[in-house]
């Protein structure tokens, strides 16, 4: 599957010492063409895409390939350059080549409605970029009626992707180091080190040979790292890693401010782009985590048996921490809303098969394991449980709650979501047969599909991990989690669904999701149905467990109306018994029992008090 994307940006006039920005465009309005811009030819092929292939930030503009030989131009607004004689155009781009002869990619200028003059042009014979391109313009078009354009000229079928980002029309300052990006984990455990990385970019005319990167925590003293021996020309970047990791001994939310300074031993001419900041949540312990994978597939897609192969591999290899959903397209298993959302759910969607793990990035199915391992290293700010589950075979109504315990403050919008998956799904008719491009072995081995025919009959295909329903839509349940969320609080959302008669209940799986609606990623997921339900609220023993959270020892306090035989058990979130005190006779009145929790990992647990077969339950957190 092919597309061509373009990212461009329009801000406003900004004055620099020794420099001037005349035009930039970031497509944040989601409009193609951007306000003031125009498109010549193939306008229907241009759109806005949520990708960052050129090395900038999403979104980007997108021009989709088409079977046509022509010239298309994305034309800037008229820019009044006054009496200057030279201007610099800077942009990031990535050209994903498909075949020769590939279309030319270029930049052209004009004055008024005059003829276009090319000032930059390439004819790729392979992929180009991502890179930063700097074009110095000093022709006769410069003046009050100046315009420039990006053009593609040739056979549009012979390219896959072209992306543009960070387009700036400027007269550069003499000295300008920009802190282009910084990267830290979103959540970090107490006492765990985190490395600060990022990019410094030269936005001035003078080469940059040295600079410092300093970070501060909540406005505290800066921690400085010096970088020397560079030679960054205009538009070039340096990827840095700060020598001093960040470490926190106390849970909480911290503001990390990062600054590039001491550029070439002095002060640069544009302080406006020197600083970036980001929040960082430090958690007291790390909740259990599962990852959620969505794979774009279809019975018509011959390459999609690769998805069948690797989805099964992941489910078999990581059964306790992997949840896979095969989202079908244009076949009998399609879920229309889910299918329609796939191009935006999977970042940089590249067609079928492809997938995403926790909606963080695009992965080919054969690389799912790498993506899974990366996501398992990230920390979730909350647990996810499926509780209060009920199934009525007569009405076929299923109901459950998705619940989370939050261990850090969160100010942006979060949402719950829920999906229903089905295994061993099959049908009759040609649309249930699976196309197979691995037949005959010419494309290599693929889980035995190389020995099957090019169209596998429906009778020989059972489909697993099939996405059957996505409740309340692909982007979660609006308003299901209050904003902001306070550490130590619990929230839940209720879901109900009537299972169609054709679905096999015993083959269904139910998954709950915790979504970051601001970033679009999935923070945590679970498909275990916790046996703890409404009995947790039935606390007629006046049960208390303290301190909560506990470290090594917790005290269980309960009151009996009369003497009784009482047992105590501790369960983890999936319902595994991890601690037992055998039943003994306790007297009437208040009783206290100490629990030794030293061998338990940090996390949430349920303490169950059982008296004569009747149970009360209390939840506690173990934190160290």
C-alpha positions as CSV (number, residue, x, y, z in Angstrom):
1,X,0.0,0.0,0.0
2,X,1.4,3.4,-1.0
3,X,1.1,7.0,-0.1
4,X,3.0,10.3,-0.4
5,X,3.0,12.7,2.4
6,X,4.0,16.3,2.9
7,X,4.3,18.4,6.0
8,X,4.4,22.2,5.9
9,X,4.0,25.0,8.5
10,X,2.5,28.7,8.7
11,X,3.2,30.7,11.8
12,X,3.5,34.5,11.7
13,X,6.3,37.0,11.2
14,X,8.8,36.7,14.0
15,X,11.8,39.0,14.4
16,X,15.2,37.7,15.3
17,X,18.4,39.5,16.1
18,X,20.3,39.3,12.8
19,X,17.4,37.2,11.3
20,X,13.8,37.0,10.2
21,X,11.3,34.2,9.8
22,X,8.9,35.0,6.9
23,X,6.8,31.8,6.6
24,X,6.4,28.5,8.3
25,X,3.6,25.9,8.4
26,X,2.8,23.0,10.8
27,X,-0.5,21.7,9.5
28,X,-2.0,21.6,13.0
29,X,-5.3,23.0,11.6
30,X,-5.6,19.7,9.7
31,X,-6.5,21.5,6.5
32,X,-5.1,20.8,3.0
33,X,-4.2,23.1,1.4
34,X,-3.2,25.2,4.5
35,X,-4.8,28.7,4.8
36,X,-3.2,30.9,2.2
37,X,-1.7,28.0,0.2
38,X,-3.0,26.5,-3.0
39,X,-2.7,23.3,-5.0
40,X,-2.2,23.0,-8.8
41,X,-3.4,19.7,-10.2
42,X,-4.2,16.5,-8.4
43,X,-5.8,18.3,-5.5
44,X,-7.9,15.2,-4.5
45,X,-4.6,13.4,-3.8
46,X,-3.5,15.8,-1.1
47,X,-4.7,15.3,2.5
48,X,-3.5,15.6,6.1
49,X,-1.9,12.5,7.8
50,X,-1.0,11.7,11.4
51,X,2.7,10.8,10.7
52,X,6.2,12.2,11.2
53,X,8.3,10.3,8.6
54,X,10.3,13.4,7.7
55,X,11.6,13.7,11.2
56,X,9.4,16.5,12.5
57,X,6.2,16.1,14.5
58,X,2.8,14.9,13.4
59,X,0.6,15.8,11.6
60,X,1.9,15.9,8.0
61,X,0.4,16.7,4.7
62,X,-0.1,13.7,2.5
63,X,-0.2,13.3,-1.3
64,X,-1.4,9.8,-2.3
65,X,0.1,8.0,-5.3
66,X,-2.2,7.7,-8.4
67,X,-1.8,6.3,-11.9
68,X,-1.1,9.6,-13.6
69,X,1.7,11.3,-15.3
70,X,1.5,15.0,-14.5
71,X,2.9,17.9,-12.4
72,X,1.4,18.9,-9.1
73,X,2.4,22.0,-7.1
74,X,1.8,23.0,-3.5
75,X,2.1,26.8,-3.6
76,X,2.9,29.1,-0.8
77,X,1.1,32.4,-0.1
78,X,2.6,35.5,-1.5
79,X,5.4,36.7,0.8
80,X,6.6,40.3,0.9
81,X,10.4,40.0,1.2
82,X,10.9,43.8,0.8
83,X,14.3,44.8,-0.4
84,X,16.4,41.8,0.7
85,X,18.4,39.9,-1.9
86,X,18.8,36.5,-0.4
87,X,16.5,34.2,1.6
88,X,16.9,30.7,2.9
89,X,14.3,27.9,2.6
90,X,14.7,25.1,5.1
91,X,12.6,21.9,5.3
92,X,12.8,18.3,6.3
93,X,11.8,15.6,3.8
94,X,11.8,11.9,3.2
95,X,11.3,10.4,-0.3
96,X,10.2,6.8,-0.3
97,X,11.1,5.6,-3.8
98,X,9.1,2.9,-5.6
99,X,10.4,2.5,-9.2
100,X,12.2,4.2,-12.0
101,X,11.6,6.7,-13.5
102,X,10.5,8.2,-10.2
103,X,8.9,11.7,-10.2
104,X,11.1,14.7,-9.8
105,X,10.8,16.4,-6.4
106,X,11.7,20.1,-6.4
107,X,11.3,23.6,-5.2
108,X,10.5,26.5,-7.6
109,X,10.0,30.3,-7.1
110,X,8.2,33.0,-9.0
111,X,7.2,36.7,-8.6
112,X,3.6,37.6,-9.0
113,X,2.1,35.3,-11.7
114,X,5.3,34.9,-13.6
115,X,6.9,31.7,-14.7
116,X,8.3,29.2,-12.2
117,X,12.1,29.0,-11.7
118,X,13.4,25.7,-10.2
119,X,15.9,26.3,-7.4
120,X,16.2,22.7,-6.1
121,X,15.4,19.4,-7.8
122,X,16.2,15.7,-7.3
123,X,15.2,12.6,-9.3
124,X,15.5,9.7,-6.8
125,X,16.7,6.3,-7.8
126,X,16.4,5.0,-4.2
127,X,15.0,6.2,-0.9
128,X,16.1,9.7,0.2
129,X,16.1,11.0,3.8
130,X,14.8,11.7,6.2
131,X,17.0,14.8,6.0
132,X,17.1,18.5,6.4
133,X,17.4,20.4,3.1
134,X,18.7,24.0,3.0
135,X,18.1,26.0,-0.2
136,X,19.6,29.5,-0.6
137,X,17.6,31.6,-2.9
138,X,19.0,34.8,-4.5
139,X,17.3,35.0,-7.9
140,X,15.2,37.8,-9.4
141,X,12.0,36.5,-7.9
142,X,12.9,37.8,-4.5
143,X,10.8,40.9,-3.7
144,X,7.3,42.0,-2.6
145,X,5.4,39.3,-4.7
146,X,7.6,36.3,-3.9
147,X,6.1,32.8,-3.9
148,X,7.6,29.3,-3.7
149,X,6.2,25.9,-4.3
150,X,7.0,22.2,-3.8
151,X,6.4,20.3,-7.0
152,X,6.3,16.6,-8.1
153,X,6.7,16.0,-11.8
154,X,6.5,12.6,-13.5
155,X,4.8,9.3,-13.1
156,X,3.1,9.4,-9.7
157,X,2.7,5.6,-9.6
158,X,6.5,5.3,-9.3
159,X,6.8,6.7,-5.8
160,X,5.5,5.5,-2.4
161,X,5.9,8.3,0.0
162,X,7.3,11.9,0.1
163,X,7.0,13.7,3.5
164,X,7.9,17.3,4.3
165,X,8.2,18.9,7.7
166,X,9.5,22.0,9.4
167,X,9.3,24.3,6.4
168,X,10.8,27.7,7.2
169,X,11.5,30.7,4.9
170,X,14.0,32.8,6.7
171,X,17.0,35.0,6.8
172,X,18.9,33.1,9.5
173,X,20.3,34.8,12.6
174,X,24.1,34.9,12.8
175,X,24.1,32.4,15.8
176,X,21.1,30.3,16.7
177,X,21.1,26.8,18.3
178,X,17.6,25.4,18.7
179,X,16.6,22.7,21.1
180,X,14.7,20.8,18.5
181,X,13.5,17.9,20.7
182,X,13.9,16.1,24.0
183,X,13.0,12.6,25.1
184,X,12.3,11.2,28.6
185,X,10.1,8.3,29.7
186,X,6.5,9.5,30.5
187,X,6.6,7.5,33.8
188,X,9.5,6.4,35.9
189,X,9.9,4.2,39.0
190,X,11.3,5.6,42.2
191,X,15.1,5.3,42.3
192,X,15.3,4.2,38.7
193,X,17.6,6.3,36.4
194,X,16.3,7.9,33.2
195,X,18.5,9.2,30.4
196,X,17.7,12.5,28.8
197,X,18.2,12.5,25.1
198,X,17.3,15.0,22.4
199,X,18.4,17.0,19.3
200,X,20.1,20.4,19.0
201,X,19.7,22.0,15.5
202,X,21.7,24.9,14.0
203,X,19.2,27.5,12.8
204,X,21.9,30.2,12.3
205,X,24.4,31.1,9.6
206,X,27.4,30.5,11.8
207,X,28.6,26.8,12.2
208,X,28.1,25.6,15.8
209,X,31.2,24.0,17.3
210,X,30.1,23.8,21.0
211,X,27.2,24.1,23.3
212,X,25.8,23.1,26.7
213,X,22.6,21.2,27.5
214,X,21.3,21.9,31.0
215,X,18.2,20.4,32.7
216,X,16.5,21.5,35.9
217,X,13.8,19.8,38.0
218,X,10.9,21.9,39.2
219,X,13.0,25.1,38.8
220,X,16.0,23.7,40.8
221,X,19.7,24.1,40.0
222,X,20.7,23.3,36.4
223,X,22.6,20.1,35.7
224,X,24.9,20.9,32.8
225,X,26.6,18.7,30.2
226,X,29.0,20.3,27.7
227,X,29.4,19.2,24.0
228,X,32.5,20.2,22.0
229,X,34.1,19.4,18.7
230,X,31.0,19.8,16.6
231,X,30.8,21.5,13.2
232,X,27.1,21.9,12.6
233,X,26.2,23.9,9.5
234,X,22.9,25.6,9.0
235,X,20.1,23.0,9.2
236,X,22.2,20.2,10.7
237,X,21.4,18.5,14.0
238,X,23.3,16.7,16.8
239,X,21.7,13.9,18.8
240,X,22.8,14.2,22.4
241,X,22.6,12.1,25.5
242,X,23.0,13.9,28.8
243,X,25.8,12.4,30.9
244,X,23.8,12.7,34.2
245,X,20.7,10.5,34.4
246,X,17.6,11.8,36.3
247,X,16.8,9.8,39.5
248,X,13.9,10.5,42.0
249,X,13.5,9.2,45.5
250,X,10.0,10.4,46.0
251,X,6.9,9.7,43.9
252,X,5.1,12.6,42.3
253,X,4.9,14.7,39.1
254,X,7.9,16.8,38.2
255,X,8.5,19.4,35.5
256,X,11.7,18.9,33.6
257,X,13.0,22.0,31.8
258,X,15.9,21.6,29.3
259,X,17.9,24.4,27.8
260,X,20.7,24.7,25.1
261,X,23.1,27.4,26.1
262,X,26.7,28.7,26.0
263,X,26.6,28.3,22.2
264,X,30.1,28.6,20.7
265,X,31.0,29.9,24.2
266,X,28.5,32.7,24.2
267,X,24.8,33.7,23.8
268,X,22.9,32.9,20.6
269,X,20.7,35.4,18.8
270,X,17.3,33.7,19.3
271,X,16.5,32.6,22.9
272,X,12.9,31.8,21.9
273,X,13.9,28.3,20.7
274,X,16.4,27.4,23.4
275,X,14.1,25.7,25.9
276,X,11.7,22.8,26.1
277,X,10.0,21.2,29.0
278,X,8.0,18.0,29.8
279,X,6.2,16.5,32.8
280,X,7.5,13.3,34.3
281,X,5.5,11.1,36.6
282,X,7.4,9.1,39.2
283,X,5.5,6.1,40.5
284,X,6.0,4.4,43.8
285,X,5.8,0.9,42.2
286,X,5.2,-0.6,38.8
287,X,1.7,-2.0,38.0
288,X,1.3,-5.2,36.1
289,X,1.1,-4.6,32.4
290,X,-0.2,-6.2,29.2
291,X,0.2,-4.9,25.7
292,X,-2.5,-4.6,23.1
293,X,-1.8,-5.2,19.5
294,X,-4.1,-4.3,16.6
295,X,-3.3,-6.0,13.3
296,X,-4.8,-4.8,9.9
297,X,-5.8,-7.9,7.9
298,X,-8.2,-9.4,5.5
299,X,-9.0,-12.7,3.8
300,X,-8.4,-11.0,0.5
301,X,-4.8,-10.0,1.5
302,X,-2.3,-12.6,0.4
303,X,0.5,-11.2,2.5
304,X,-1.7,-11.3,5.6
305,X,-1.0,-14.9,6.4
306,X,2.2,-13.4,7.8
307,X,-0.1,-11.7,10.4
308,X,-1.8,-15.1,11.1
309,X,1.7,-16.6,11.7
310,X,3.1,-14.0,14.0
311,X,-0.1,-13.2,15.9
312,X,-0.3,-16.9,16.9
313,X,3.4,-16.9,17.7
314,X,3.0,-13.9,20.1
315,X,-0.1,-15.4,21.8
316,X,1.7,-18.7,22.3
317,X,5.0,-17.2,23.4
318,X,3.6,-14.4,25.7
319,X,0.2,-15.7,26.8
320,X,0.1,-13.7,30.1
321,X,1.1,-10.3,28.8
322,X,0.0,-10.2,25.1
323,X,-3.5,-9.3,23.8
324,X,-3.9,-9.5,20.0
325,X,-6.8,-8.2,17.9
326,X,-7.0,-9.0,14.2
327,X,-9.0,-6.1,12.7
328,X,-10.5,-7.3,9.4
329,X,-11.1,-5.3,6.3
330,X,-13.5,-6.1,3.4
331,X,-14.3,-9.6,4.5
332,X,-17.1,-11.3,6.6
333,X,-15.3,-10.5,9.9
334,X,-15.2,-6.7,9.4
335,X,-16.2,-4.4,12.2
336,X,-17.0,-1.2,10.3
337,X,-16.1,1.4,12.9
338,X,-12.8,-0.4,13.9
339,X,-11.9,-1.0,10.3
340,X,-12.5,2.7,9.3
341,X,-10.3,3.9,12.2
342,X,-7.3,1.7,11.4
343,X,-5.5,4.2,9.2
344,X,-5.5,6.6,12.2
345,X,-5.0,4.0,14.9
346,X,-1.8,2.6,13.2
347,X,0.8,5.4,13.0
348,X,2.1,5.9,9.5
349,X,-0.4,3.3,8.3
350,X,1.2,1.4,5.4
351,X,-1.5,-1.0,4.3
352,X,-2.1,-4.7,4.8
353,X,-0.7,-6.4,6.8
354,X,0.5,-4.0,9.4
355,X,-0.1,-3.4,13.0
356,X,0.5,-1.3,16.1
357,X,1.3,-2.2,19.7
358,X,-0.4,0.1,22.2
359,X,-0.9,2.5,19.2
360,X,2.7,3.8,19.6
361,X,4.1,3.0,16.2
362,X,3.7,0.9,13.1
363,X,5.1,-2.6,13.1
364,X,5.1,-5.3,10.4
365,X,3.8,-8.5,11.9
366,X,7.2,-10.2,11.7
367,X,8.5,-7.5,14.0
368,X,5.7,-7.7,16.6
369,X,8.0,-9.3,19.2
370,X,10.4,-6.3,19.0
371,X,7.6,-3.9,19.5
372,X,6.2,-6.0,22.4
373,X,9.5,-6.0,24.2
374,X,9.9,-2.3,23.8
375,X,6.4,-1.6,25.2
376,X,6.9,-4.0,28.1
377,X,9.7,-1.7,29.3
378,X,7.5,1.3,29.6
379,X,5.6,2.0,32.8
380,X,1.8,2.3,33.1
381,X,0.4,4.9,35.6
382,X,-2.4,2.5,36.6
383,X,-3.6,-1.0,36.7
384,X,-6.4,-2.4,34.5
385,X,-8.9,-4.9,35.8
386,X,-12.1,-6.5,34.4
387,X,-14.5,-6.9,37.4
388,X,-18.1,-7.5,38.2
389,X,-18.4,-9.7,35.2
390,X,-21.8,-11.3,34.5
391,X,-23.1,-13.5,31.6
392,X,-26.8,-14.3,31.1
393,X,-27.1,-17.3,28.6
394,X,-30.8,-16.7,28.3
395,X,-30.6,-13.1,27.1
396,X,-27.0,-13.4,25.9
397,X,-26.2,-10.2,27.8
398,X,-22.7,-9.8,29.1
399,X,-21.8,-7.0,31.4
400,X,-18.6,-6.0,33.2
401,X,-16.6,-3.0,34.6
402,X,-13.2,-1.9,33.5
403,X,-11.4,-0.5,36.5
404,X,-8.1,1.2,37.2
405,X,-6.2,2.2,40.3
406,X,-4.0,5.2,39.6
407,X,-0.6,5.6,41.2
408,X,0.3,9.1,40.0
409,X,-1.4,12.4,39.2
410,X,-2.5,12.8,35.6
411,X,-3.8,16.1,34.3
412,X,-4.6,15.2,30.6
413,X,-7.6,13.2,29.3
414,X,-7.7,9.5,29.8
415,X,-10.4,7.1,28.7
416,X,-11.4,3.5,29.3
417,X,-12.1,1.2,26.4
418,X,-13.3,-2.4,25.9
419,X,-13.2,-4.9,23.1
420,X,-14.5,-8.4,22.4
421,X,-12.3,-10.9,20.5
422,X,-13.2,-14.4,19.2
423,X,-11.0,-17.4,18.4
424,X,-11.6,-20.3,16.0
425,X,-14.0,-18.3,13.8
426,X,-14.9,-19.8,10.4
427,X,-17.5,-19.7,7.8
428,X,-18.4,-20.9,4.3
429,X,-18.2,-19.3,0.9
430,X,-15.3,-17.9,-1.1
431,X,-15.0,-14.7,1.1
432,X,-14.0,-16.9,4.0
433,X,-11.1,-18.4,2.1
434,X,-7.6,-16.9,2.7
435,X,-5.4,-15.5,-0.1
436,X,-1.9,-16.8,0.3
437,X,1.1,-15.2,-1.4
438,X,3.5,-17.7,0.3
439,X,2.1,-20.6,-1.6
440,X,4.8,-22.7,-3.3
441,X,7.6,-21.3,-1.1
442,X,8.9,-18.6,-3.6
443,X,8.5,-16.0,-0.9
444,X,10.1,-18.1,1.8
445,X,8.8,-20.1,4.7
446,X,5.8,-18.8,6.7
447,X,4.5,-21.1,9.4
448,X,3.6,-23.8,6.9
449,X,1.6,-21.5,4.6
450,X,4.2,-22.2,1.9
451,X,2.7,-25.7,1.6
452,X,-0.9,-24.5,1.3
453,X,-2.6,-23.3,-1.9
454,X,-2.6,-19.7,-3.1
455,X,-6.2,-19.5,-2.0
456,X,-6.8,-21.5,1.1
457,X,-10.4,-22.9,1.2
458,X,-12.7,-21.6,3.9
459,X,-13.1,-25.2,5.2
460,X,-9.3,-25.1,6.0
461,X,-9.2,-21.8,7.8
462,X,-10.1,-21.0,11.4
463,X,-9.4,-17.4,12.4
464,X,-8.1,-16.5,15.9
465,X,-7.9,-13.1,17.7
466,X,-10.7,-11.7,15.6
467,X,-11.9,-8.3,16.7
468,X,-15.7,-8.7,17.0
469,X,-16.7,-5.5,18.8
470,X,-15.0,-2.3,20.1
471,X,-17.4,-0.9,22.7
472,X,-18.1,2.8,22.6
473,X,-15.9,3.2,19.5
474,X,-12.2,2.9,18.6
475,X,-11.1,5.8,20.8
476,X,-12.6,4.8,24.1
477,X,-15.5,6.0,26.2
478,X,-15.6,9.8,26.4
479,X,-15.9,11.1,30.0
480,X,-15.2,7.7,31.6
481,X,-12.3,9.0,33.6
482,X,-12.5,12.4,35.4
483,X,-9.9,15.0,34.6
484,X,-7.5,15.5,36.4
485,X,-6.9,12.1,38.0
486,X,-5.4,12.0,41.5
487,X,-2.8,9.4,42.6
488,X,-4.4,6.8,44.9
489,X,-7.9,7.0,43.3
490,X,-9.9,4.3,41.5
491,X,-12.2,4.8,38.6
492,X,-14.3,2.4,36.4
493,X,-16.6,2.3,33.4
494,X,-19.5,-0.1,32.9
495,X,-20.0,-2.0,29.7
496,X,-22.8,-4.2,28.4
497,X,-23.2,-6.0,25.1
498,X,-25.7,-8.5,23.8
499,X,-23.7,-11.4,22.2
500,X,-25.2,-12.3,18.8
501,X,-26.5,-15.8,18.5
502,X,-24.0,-16.8,15.9
503,X,-21.0,-16.0,18.2
504,X,-19.6,-18.8,20.3
505,X,-19.5,-17.5,23.9
506,X,-16.9,-20.1,25.0
507,X,-14.5,-18.7,22.3
508,X,-14.9,-15.1,23.3
509,X,-12.3,-13.0,25.1
510,X,-13.0,-9.6,26.8
511,X,-10.3,-7.0,27.1
512,X,-10.3,-3.7,29.0
513,X,-8.1,-0.8,27.8
514,X,-6.7,2.3,29.5
515,X,-6.2,5.0,26.8
516,X,-4.3,8.3,26.8
517,X,-6.7,10.3,24.7
518,X,-4.2,13.2,24.4
519,X,-1.4,11.1,22.8
520,X,-3.6,8.4,21.4
521,X,-1.6,5.6,23.0
522,X,-2.8,2.7,25.1
523,X,-1.2,2.8,28.6
524,X,-2.3,-0.6,29.8
525,X,-4.7,-3.5,29.1
526,X,-6.1,-6.6,30.6
527,X,-8.1,-9.6,29.5
528,X,-8.2,-11.5,32.9
529,X,-11.6,-11.5,34.5
530,X,-10.9,-10.8,38.2
531,X,-13.0,-13.1,40.4
532,X,-13.4,-10.2,42.9
533,X,-16.8,-8.6,42.3
534,X,-19.5,-6.9,44.3
535,X,-18.5,-8.9,47.5
536,X,-15.7,-6.4,47.9
537,X,-18.3,-3.9,48.9
538,X,-20.0,-6.2,51.3
539,X,-17.8,-5.5,54.3
540,X,-20.0,-6.7,57.2
541,X,-16.9,-7.6,59.2
542,X,-15.8,-4.0,59.3
543,X,-12.6,-5.1,57.7
544,X,-9.6,-2.8,57.6
545,X,-6.1,-3.3,56.3
546,X,-3.4,-0.8,57.3
547,X,-1.1,0.9,56.5
548,X,-2.3,1.2,52.9
549,X,0.0,1.2,51.0
550,X,2.0,-1.2,53.1
551,X,5.7,-2.0,52.8
552,X,6.7,-5.1,54.7
553,X,4.0,-5.6,57.4
554,X,0.2,-5.0,57.1
555,X,-2.3,-5.3,59.9
556,X,-5.7,-6.9,59.2
557,X,-8.4,-5.7,61.6
558,X,-11.8,-7.3,61.7
559,X,-14.8,-7.6,64.1
560,X,-16.7,-10.8,64.8
561,X,-20.2,-10.7,66.4
562,X,-19.4,-14.2,67.9
563,X,-16.5,-16.5,67.9
564,X,-15.7,-18.0,64.5
565,X,-13.2,-19.9,62.4
566,X,-11.5,-17.4,60.2
567,X,-9.0,-17.8,57.4
568,X,-7.0,-15.1,55.6
569,X,-5.8,-15.2,52.0
570,X,-4.1,-12.7,49.8
571,X,-4.6,-12.7,46.0
572,X,-2.9,-10.8,43.2
573,X,-4.9,-8.9,40.5
574,X,-5.4,-11.9,38.2
575,X,-6.7,-13.9,41.2
576,X,-3.7,-16.0,42.1
577,X,-3.4,-16.9,45.8
578,X,0.0,-15.6,46.9
579,X,-0.3,-15.8,50.7
580,X,-2.4,-17.9,53.1
581,X,-3.1,-18.0,56.9
582,X,-4.8,-21.3,57.8
583,X,-8.2,-21.0,59.5
584,X,-8.1,-20.6,63.2
585,X,-10.7,-19.8,65.9
586,X,-11.0,-16.1,66.8
587,X,-13.0,-14.6,69.7
588,X,-15.9,-12.3,69.4
589,X,-15.0,-8.6,69.1
590,X,-12.2,-6.8,67.4
591,X,-9.3,-8.9,66.2
592,X,-5.9,-7.9,64.7
593,X,-3.6,-10.1,62.6
594,X,-0.2,-9.1,61.1
595,X,0.6,-10.2,57.6
596,X,4.3,-10.5,56.4
597,X,4.4,-9.0,52.9
598,X,8.1,-8.9,52.4
599,X,8.1,-11.6,49.7
600,X,5.4,-9.9,47.6
601,X,6.3,-7.6,44.7
602,X,5.0,-4.1,44.7
603,X,1.5,-3.8,43.3
604,X,-2.2,-4.2,44.2
605,X,-3.5,-7.2,46.2
606,X,-6.8,-8.4,47.6
607,X,-7.0,-9.5,51.3
608,X,-9.9,-12.0,51.8
609,X,-11.3,-12.8,55.3
610,X,-13.4,-15.9,55.3
611,X,-15.6,-16.7,58.2
612,X,-17.7,-19.9,58.1
613,X,-17.7,-19.7,54.3
614,X,-18.6,-16.1,54.0
615,X,-16.0,-13.7,52.6
616,X,-15.1,-10.1,52.9
617,X,-12.5,-8.5,50.7
618,X,-10.3,-5.4,51.0
619,X,-7.8,-4.1,48.5
620,X,-4.3,-2.9,49.5
621,X,-1.2,-1.7,47.7
622,X,2.3,-3.0,48.5
623,X,4.9,-0.2,47.9
624,X,8.6,0.0,48.4
